[in-house]
Amino acid sequence: MAGDSRGYVAALDIGTTKIKCKILNISLEAVGSAYKNVTLHYPKPGYVEISPDELWRDVISVIKDAMSAGNINIFDVKSLGISVQRASFITWSKSSGKPFHDFITWKDLRTKNFAKVVNKYWSVRILKLGAAIGHFFTRNDRLFAASNLKFVSRDASVRLSWMLSNIKELNEALLKDDVLFGTMDTWLVYKLTNGKKHVTDISNASATCLYDPFLLQWGLMTNLLRIPKSILPEVVANNYNFGEIEKDIFGAPIKIGCIISDQSSSMLGACCFNKNDLKVTLGTGAFLNLNTGNSIQGSKSGLYPLVGWNMDKEIVYLSEVACNDSGSLIEWALQSGFINSVREIPEMINKTTSNDGVYFIAAFSGLGPPVNDDNAGSGFIGIKPTTRKEHMVRAIMESIIFRVALTINLLINETQTDYRRMRIDGGVSNSDFVCQMLADITGLSIERLDMADLSIIGAGYLAGISSGIWKNKRDLKNQISVEQTFYPSTDKINNEQCKNEMNKWLRAAQRFKAWHTE
């Protein structure tokens, strides 16, 4: 394809289930695209890993396939933007580049018991007590956040600490100062630049629970968890000079224009640039994000502060709460025979007028706020002779809605802000049923955008900015529009019934708490 005078941007997104690449033109249209499924490995119960060799092979293949699909000349690709899943990490030898283990993903639960042990450390208890006393007198947000510190298995910090102690080869290499740590972005840049760069962007760093988003540096957690800072990458801005991809990989060097975490990239792609902009992503997991502008907020309810992005020294913060399972439930329903294809879901729901008193508790990765239990079990409750498969599928979809709505309630209670609208993206957002019921329960107008893969759009936009294809946020806003807005029902009885169903689901969730105990 003949290149635009400004060229093209390649945007790569590495999620939990798919690796996607799109070649974007000046109008943010995909002129070439490709994807591959991510192979997750489950070597033991609770372990969720990704092979670095498989990931590297598939990343290179997907980028090449996207260029080939659009008949794009490599010399017309001005920049590569990379968006990655957060908190999945790997360690490797500084001298040889050989990994000590597979990627330990954010869904991995091997350290759920270790996290409980860490929370009982005297050092952690003293820290929390001191922070609580300090906050009482100073009202300092950083101290407030520290006073509510609780380690959980999804924290990369806890998993890394456990790996350093339990992998013999890794522990021995640590004593020889021959270990490097990196989240997925760090490892990719290291590989793409042939070991020239050991860096992480600030959005990925702040999601490790090792980085202090208040002080903007690797924080006290490294000391609490006995993690040497020498193995950690340099933390840089999203538009840092990452260098170029080695020529022999694609046949020509390509500038690495940006690195950013998937949720931050998705916020940018949805044009949630302003303070109090609210968005939920319903991908493999569900993540609720609030733009808090240039101020960072502590929380006692399960929201955690993050650095959203740092562009040209402009730092934007987010508050986030994770719901863990979303699209993964639909994949499970497909594999388990509840549905034959995703397209069946709307038809099955339309055959029901209610869930017939059936509720599904999805705790494949534990239950987040407001239940907060890594040991919770999963299952249906309320099944009776009248229950049909359609009711069970509806219950699965409702479980996604209820968990998101409950986290929105947490956010509203925490911030005491009257939100009016929320943007939504991710594969599950294609369900009108999900969007409308979410609007009815929360009272928010739900805006579904007309562009899919917002994390790709965000990464592509930043890469385009760095290479001069676009100039400012207005260029992105001009290309993004709302496909459909779902307004809260004016039927108050319907809305109260929805809230009542959510409360029943929450009561059912209590029955599944502490199921997986050792």
N, C-alpha and C positions, 0 to 999 in steps of 0.2 A: 504494500500500500504506500502511495506517495506520502511522505511525511508532511505534517503541518509545519509552517515556517518556524514555529516554536518547538516542534518535536512532541514527543509523547512522554508520559510518566508510567512506569511500571509500579503497581501497588500490590504488595504481597501481604496476605493475612494468614497467620497460622493459629487456628483455633484448636479446640479440643477434639473435634471430630473431622474437620476438613482443613486442607491447605488450599487456598485460593489465590490466584493471581489475575489481575486485570490490567490491560494496557489502556490507559485513559488519554483521550484527546483534550483539547483546550476547553471543550464543553462538558468535561467530566463523563463523556460517553465511553463505554467499553468497546473498543474496536477489536479487541482480542481477549479471550479469557480461557482459563483452564482451572481444573481442580483435581485433587486426589483426596481420598479418605485417609485420615490418620489412623494408623494401627495402634490401638492401645493394648498393652500386655498386662496380664494379671497373674504374675508368678506365684502369689500367695493371696489368701483372703485379705482384702483391704488394700493390697498393693495395686497401684495403677501407674504404669510406666510407659515411656516412649523410647524406642531404640534411636540413638543419635545417628547411626549409620542409615537407617531407613528414612529418618527425617531429612537428612542432608540430601540423599538421593532424590527424594520426592520434591523437595524445595527447588532444586536445580531443574528437575524435569518439568515442574509446573510452570516455572518462569519461561523456559524454552517453549513449552507447548502453547502458552498464551501468546508469545510473539509469533509463533508459527501460525496460530489460528487467525491472527489479524494480518498476516503477511507483512510483519513489521521488520524493518531493517534494524539490526542491533545498534547502528550508529545514530538512529533517530530516537533512541530511548535516552532521554537526558538525565533521568534520575530514577532511583528506586526508593520507594517508601515502604517501610516494614512495620506491620502491626502484629503483635504477638499476644498469646495468652499469658497471663501473669502468674507469678509464684511457682511455675514449674522450673526446676533447676537441674544443673548437672555440675560435676566437678571433674577436672582433668589435670593431667600432668603438665606442669609448666615447661618441662624439658622436652617431652616427646609429643605432647598434644593428645595423648591417649586418654579417653574417658575412664574414670574409675567405676562408673556404674551408668545405667540408663538414666534418662530424664525422670525425675520423681515429680509427678504432676500434682497440680493443685487439688485434684480429687483423691489423692492418696491418703489413706487413713491409718497407716502403720504406726504413727506416733500419737494416736489419740490418748493412750495411757501415759505415754511419756509427757504429753502436754499437761496432764493432771499432776504429775510429779513436779514438773517445772513450776507450776502455779503454787506449789507448797514450799518451794525453796525459801529459806529464811531471807535471802537477799531480795527476792521478789516481794515478799510480805513487807519487809522493811521499806522498800521503795514505795509501795502503794500507800503505806501508812504515812510516810514522810510527805508524799505528794498530796495526800488528803489534807494533812495539817497545813501544808503550805498553801494549798488552794483555799482553805477556809479563811486564811488571813489576806491572801493576795488576789483571789479570784482569777488567777492565771489559768488560761485555757490549756497550756501544756501540762501543768500540774494536775488539772482536772482529768485530762486524758490518761496520764500516768496512774492516777488513783483508781481508775477503772480498768487497768490493764488485765487482760486475761488471755493467756496463750491457748490456741486451739490447733488442731492437727493440720488445718489448711494453711497455717503460717509457714512460709518457707524457712523462717528462722528456726523453728522447732525441728523441722525435718532435717535441716542441715546439721544442727547440733547433734541429732541422733546419728546421722550418717557418719560424722567425724569420729564418733565414739564406737560405732559398731561395724564399720568396714575396715578390716585389718590393713589392706593395702593402702587405703586412703589415709589411715592414721599414721602409718609408717612414712608415707610421703610427706605428710604434714610436718613431721619432725625434721625432714630434710629441706623444708621450705620449697617443696616441689608441687604445690597444689594451687590451682586457680578455680574460683567459683564463678558461676554465671547463671543468670536466668536465660530464657531462650534467646532474647535479643543479644545478650552479651556473647553467647556461644556462636550465634550466626555471624555477627560482625567479625569475631575472631577468625572464623573459618573463611568468610568471604574476603578478608584482607590478608589471609595467609599469616595470621598471628601478629599482625602489626598493631592491632587495637584490642585492648582489654578494657572495655567501657560498658556502662549501662546507662540508659536514659533515666531521667529523674522520675518519670511516671512508673516505670517498672521497679526502680529501686524502692520507691515509697510503698510498694505493695508487698515487700518482703517481710515486714515487721522487724527489719534490721536498721532501717533508715529513719532518722528523726525528721519528719516533715516540718517541724517547728524550727529547728536549728539548721535544716538543710545540710545534714551530714550523717555519715554512719554513726549510729547512736549507742546509747548505753546497753542496748540489748546484746550487742556483740560481747560485752564483758559478762553480762548475766549468764549467757549461754556458752561462754568459753569459745567464742569463734574469733580467730585471729583476723584482724583487719587486713593483714598482708595478702590474704587470698581474695579479697573483695575487689571488684572493678572500680575504676574511676567513675564517678557520677557526673553526667554531662547533660546539657540542654538537648531538647528534641531536635533542634536544627544545628547541632554541633557538626564540625567538620569530621565526619566519620571516615573520610577517605574514599577510595574507589575499590570496586570489586576487581580482583585479580583478572588480568586479560585472558588467561588461559581457561577460565571457567566458562565464559560465554563467547569468546572470540574477540572481545573488545572490552576495555574498562568501562564500567558504569558507576557513576557517582551514587553513593549511598546518601540520599537526601534527608532522610529522617528515620528515627526509630521511636516507636511509641507503643504503649500498652493498648490492648484491644478496647477496653472500656473508655479510656481517654480519647482514643481515636474515633470511637463511635460518637462520643459527645461532640467532638469537632465536626464530624460528618453530618450530624443532625443540626448543626448551627446553634448549639446550646452554648453560646459564647458569654452570656450575661449572667450576673448574679441572680440566683433563685430559679434559673432554668432547670427543669426537672425532666429526667428521661429514665425509662426502664428498658433494658435489653433482655429479650426472651430468646436466648440462644440455647446452647447446651445447658448452661445455668442461667439463673435470673439475677440481674444486678440492677439495683436502683441507685441512680447517681443524681446528686444535687450540686450545681455550680455554686460555690460560696464566694466567688470572686477572689479578691486578693487577701481575704481573711480566712484563717483556718480555725475549725471548731472542734472542740473535744465533745465526747458523748458518754452518757451512762447507759444508753439503751441498745447498744450493739452497732451503731453507726461508727465508721472509722474514717478519720481524716486522711486524705491522699493529696499528693501533688498531681493535678490534672495534666498540666503541661507547662513547659518553660520555653517560650519563643522570644528570642531577642531580649532576654532579661525580663520579659513580662511573665510573671508566675501566676497561674490560676489554680485554685484549690477546689477539691471536690469532697463531699461527704458521701459515703457509700454504705450500702448494706447488701449482703449477698443472700440469695435464697437457694443456692446450690443446684437443685435439679429443676429443669424446665424442659427443653427440647430432648434431653436424655430420657425423659419419661415417655415421650412419643416414640422414640427409638425402641425403648423397652416394650411398649405396647405392640409395636410392629413385630419384634422378634418373638414375643410371647403369644402371638396369634389373636390378640384382641382386635386388631385391624389388619387388613391385607395391604393397604396403602394409606398414605396420609390423606389422600383425596376422599377417602370414605368418612372421615371424621365429621364434617358438616352434615352429611346425610344421616349419620347415626344419631347425632345430637338432635336433629330435627324430628326424629321419630320419638323423642321423649319430651315430656313437659316438665319433668323434674328428675332428680337423681334417685327417686324412689327410696330415699332414706339411706342411700349407700354413700360412704365417704372413703376416699383413698388417701392414705398417709404415705407420702413419698420421702423416705429418709435414706436413700441409697448413699448419700454423702452426709448423713446426719441431718438434724433439724436446726436451722439458724434461728435468729430472732423472730418472734418473741419466745419461742420454746427453748432454744439453746441447749441441745442435747446431741452430742456426737454418737451416743450409744442407742439412739432411738431406733426402733424397728420400722419396717414398712409393711403395708398390707391394707386390705379392704375391711371395713366394718359396717355392719348393718345389712348384710346380704340376707335375703329372704326368698321364699318360693316365687315371688313375683319379679324378682330381679332378672333382667336380661343383660346381654352383653352390651347393649347400647347404654344402659344405666351405668355400667362399670367404666365405659369409655368416657361418658360425661363426667363421672366422678374423678377420673384422671385429669381431665382438662380443668375441672373446677379446683382441683388441688393446687394447680399452678396459679390460678387467679387468686385464691384465698391467701396464699403465702405472700404474693406481691402486695395485695391490699393491706395485709397486716403490717408489712414493713412500711407502707405509705403512712399508715396510722401512727407508727412509731416516729416517723420523720416529722409529721405534723405536730405531734405532742412535744417532740424535742425542740423544734425550732419556733413553735408558736406562730407559724406563718400561714396565711390563707392562700394556698396555691389554687390556681384556677385551671391550669392545663398541664398536661404531661405528654411528652413525645414518646413514641414506642417503636422499637425495631427488633430485629431478630426473627428467625424463622417462625416461631410460634405466633408472632404478631400478625401473621397472615390470616389468622382465624378471626372472623368477625365476631364469633361468639365470645372469644376471650376479650377482645377489645370492648365490646358493648357491656358485658357483665362487669368488667373492671371499672368502666365509667359509672355504672349504676351503683356499685358498692362504694366507690371513693368519692363520688360527686365531682370528679374532674373530667374535663373534656380531654379525650384521648386522641392525639394526633398521630396518625400513621403516615409516614413519609412515602413519597412515590419512588424512592430509590432504595434498592436493597443493598446489603453489605456495606453499611455505613462505616464500619471500621476500615474497610478498603478505601472508601471515599476520603475519610479523614487522613489516612496515611498518604494517599495520593496527593491530596491537597497540600499537605506540609512539604512533601517532596517537590511539588510543583512550585511552591513559594521559594524554596531554596535554590531552584534552578532557573527562576525568572519567568516561568510560564504563567503564573498568576502573581498578583501584586498584594492583595489584601483580602480581608474577610468578605468584602462585598462581592468579589468574584465568585466565592463559593455560594453565598446567599442567593445570587442570581440564578444558580443552577438547581437549588433545592426547593421543593414545594411539597405541600401536604396533599397526599392522595385522598385521604378521607378522615373526617373528624367524627368521632363517636361521642355524642352528647349524653349526659346522664338522663335517664328516663324521667319524665314528668309524673309518672305513676308512683306516688309515694309508697303505696302498698307493695308494689314490686320491689322497690329499693330496700324497704324494710325486710322483706322476705329474703333478699340476697344477703343482707347483713346477718340475718338470723341463721342462714345456712352456713355462713362463715364462722359464726360463733359455735355452731354444732361441730364443724370441722375442727376447730381449736380444742373443743372438749374431747373429741375423738383422738386428737393427737396426744393428749395427756395419757391415754391408755397405752400408747406405744413407747413411752419414755423408758429409758434405762433397760431396753430389751436385750441388747448385746452387752452383757457383762461377763467378765472373766473372773 
